[in-house]
Amino acid sequence: MITHVAEASELSGRVVLWLDPEARCTPSVLDAPLRLARAYDAEIETIVVDQRADESGDVPFRRIGHVGIPDIPPVAYRFQLLAQRCRRIVEDAGRTHKVKVRHALAQGDAVDRISDMCLMRGPWNIVALTGTPSVGGHSVINALLANVSGATGFLLCGEALAKRKTGVVVIVEDGDRLPSMLRAAERLSQPGAVIQLVIGAETSAEHAEIEHQARLLTADMTAVAFAPIGPTFGVPGAMTEIIARMKPSFVVARFGGTAFADGRELSRASAAIQAPILLVR
């Protein structure tokens, strides 16, 4: 997690927001990355990746119009306009949330460019996606989580729905990650809200062990409650259904565990839960 972001002086942390001009970009979708950035006194840096750049075989070229003026192809021009629109929406939302916003543009493979961006300036980076990528889908999410070593977490945004009966939900799968996950949940919670802990375990023995560790770690915390949920017994999608019924405002979890085993399951969970999901490694 980015637990030391607030003390990192000039490297105060960054939320790298991958903007897909073809995907949905609205103020409600942007609420999660902006809340995260504000919670850690971090900045937002958007990145738009033109993945059509390799179509020319890496040979530089330009199109010339009838009067010798560079002719922008209609597809490229549309992409450009959509990217500008997304940036303006982020800037407006950033001003509302009082979060500094920067922009970056890259060409080529999106995973490679985002990885380079995080390695150039780290290590307190959270990579945020406004949704499942329009190109590549869940396989791109898998590649991001596997290859972007310069990021300490990943955020899959969701629509900020007003009527949410539960605050931040933390899915606990081991005691080692719980302290940093709780710190993140505390920063993301509304004043006076209770953090709900869900034990993510497949067997009764695992559930009992994790719950014992979690109760010891949270013994002095009054704003934490344990959701009365038992083990999943290996039933696919069981954890997703449980969390969706809770209607959380935010979910903090581990990628690759019981709850979100891979990019496909994460995409399904995002659609079902309809809330932002912050993933830790």
PyMOL commands that set and color helices and strands:
alter all, ss='L'
color gray80, all
select helices_A, chain A and resi 5-7+27-39+53-56+74-97+110-120+138-147+178-188+204-217+238-246+263-273
alter helices_A, ss='H'
color red, helices_A
select strands_A, chain A and resi 14-18+43-50+101-107+125-129+153-156+168-172+195-199+224-226+250-254+277-280
alter strands_A, ss='S'
color yellow, strands_A
deselect
rebuild
show_as cartoon
